Amino acid sequence: MTRRLGTALALGPLLALAAPLRAQERAEVGVQAGIAQSRQLWDAPYQTDRISGLVMGAFADVRLPAPSLSLLGGMALVRRGTEVWNAQTDPDRTGSGTLEVDYLSVSLHFKARVQVGPASAFLLAGPTLEQFLRANRTATLNTLLERETGTVLAATAGTGLAFEVGRSTRVGLEARVTEGLNSAFDGVAGSVTNRSWEVLLRVGRIVR
């Protein structure tokens, strides 16, 4: 009994030191890739539907002094767009057009997480700034869209799960929605704004 008590007393300080090691994480840096399901919002009588595009980039998740909070910064190439048709003159969508728009997306989101062992769940929200790069569209849309907006501001919110693999790697899956706050295009169709639902896979290296 005395030996067991002595062992416990000896290991106690070591266990106390080991417990906060996971909380000493300073940041996480890595890559991200996923799918964006995008649908633009057009004025009546035009109707729109979703198209798919890729998201590829890098991120840095920096811990803040407040427990469980961090600042998630990201930069990615993302394709947004829509399928569009005139619901009055073309209700069967036989003459629908497609618009695909590539952006350089820069985001800065506040992130709150709850961690249990190697697993964590999180919520995030914040602004996203997107710089127009190029657009591909069917010829029927040329007369409807007169000019694009160079920089689009959006709001993003999302949630996800992450798991630590070993001591230095984290793999996460994130779902989020990005809503444009200003017009992406203007023209005969009025003001066109972006809306996207995205699923991202993140693989990061933990910096302690």
N, C-alpha and C positions, 0 to 999 in steps of 0.2 A: 504493500500500500504506500509506504514511504517512497519507494523507488518510482512508482507511478506518479505520485504527486510531484516529485523532483523533476521528472521528465516533462510533465505538463508545465511546470513553472519555467523550465528552460526553453521549451518550444513556444511558450506564450508570446514573448516579444518578437520572435521570428514570424509567427503567424500574423501578428498585428502589423508588422512591417510589410508583409506580403499582400495583405488585404487591399490596401489602396493602390497597388501597382497598376491595376487596370484603369483607375481613375486618373493616373498621371499622363494619360494621352494628351498630347499637345495639338495634333492635327492629323489629318488623313489626306493623302494626295493620290490621284489615280485617273483612270479613264472611264468613260461612260458611253453607252451605245443603246439604241432602242428604236421604237417606232412611234411616229406621230400620226394620229388620225385627225386630219384638219378639215374644217368646214368654215368657209367665209360667210359672213352675214351681208346680204345684198338687199336693197330696197325692192318692194313690190313693183312689178309683177314677177320678179325673178326669184326662183327657188334654187336652193343649193343642196349638195350632198357631200359626204366625206370622201377624201382621197387619203392614201397612205404615203408617208415619206419617212426617210431615215433621219436619225439624230446620232451624231458622232462627235465626241469631244473629250475634254479633260475637266477635272474639278479639284478644288482644295476645300476641305472642311476644317475650319480652325476653331478650336474650343475657346469659349469665352469664360471670364472669371466666374460667372454665375453657374451653379451646378446644372448639368444636363442641357446647357444651351451652347450653340455653336453658330458660326457664320459660314454658310455654304456658298462659295463662289464657283461659277462654271463658265466655260466658253465652248461653244459647239457650232457645228454646221447643221442646220435643220432645214428640211423642206416642208413648206406649208402650201396651202392652196385649196381648190374646191372644184367640184363639177357644178355647172350652172346651166339653167334653161329658163325660157320664158313660159311661165305657167299658163298664160292666157292663149298665146299663139301656138305653143308646143307642149300641151299637157302630157303627151306620151314620151317626152324627152328624146325624141328621135334626132333632134338637132342640137343636143346639149354640147356645151364646150367645156374644156378643161384648162384650168390655170394652175401651174406649178411655180412656186416662188422659193428661191433659196436665200436664206438669211445667215449672217454671222450673229449668233445669239450669245449675249453676255448677261449673266444672271448673278444676283446677290440676294440670298434668301436666309432668313432667320430659321433656325432648326431647333426643335425641342425633342429630346429623346428620353425613353425609359429603357434602362438596360438591366437584364437579368442574366447573369453569367455571360456566355459568349453571344447571346442574342439580344437584339434591341429593336424597339419600334419607335417610329418618329413621325412628327408632323413638321411641315415647312411652309413658309409663305414669304413673298417678297416681290420686288420688281424684276422685270426682265427687259433688257434693251436689245433690239434687233436691227441690224444694219442690212439694208437691201443689197443683194449681190446680183441676181439675175432672175428673169422670169421666162417661162415657156408657156405659150398659150395658143389655143386654136385660133384660126384666122377670124372666126365669127365674133371673137371677143375684142378684136382690135378697135372696133367702132364704139364699144361700150366703156372701155377703160382708157382714159386720156393720159393719165400720169400716175406714177407710183410715188409713195412716200419714202424718202431715203432712210429715215429712222423711225421705227415703230416702238412705242412704249407699251408694255403689257404687264399684267399682274398674274402671278403664278401661285397656286396652292397645291399641296400634295401630301401624301403619306406613304409609308413604306416599312419594310423589314430589312434587317441586316444581321449577318452572322460573322463572327470572327473565325478565321481558319488559321490555326496556329497562333503565334504571338504577334505577328506583324502584318497579317492580311485580313481584309474585311470584304465580304461580298454582299451587295445589297440590291434589292428590287424595289423600285419606286413607281408609283402612279401619280400623275399630276394633271392639272388642267391649266392652260394658259389662255388668258382672255385679253385681246387687244384693247387698248384704251384710246387709241386714235386711229384714224383711217389708214389703211394700207394702200388703197387705190382710190382715185376719184375719177368721175366721168359721167357719161350719160346715165349709168346705172346708179348714180348717187355716190354716197360714201360707203366704202367696202371695208369691213373690219375682220380681223383674224380671230379664230377660236380653235383650240387644239386640245385633244386628249392624248397624253403621252405615257408610255411605259418604258422605263429605263433600267438597264442592268449596270451596276457600278462595281468596279473592282479597284480597291485602294490599298495603299500601304500605310500602316499606322506609324506615326512619328511620335516617339515618347521623349 
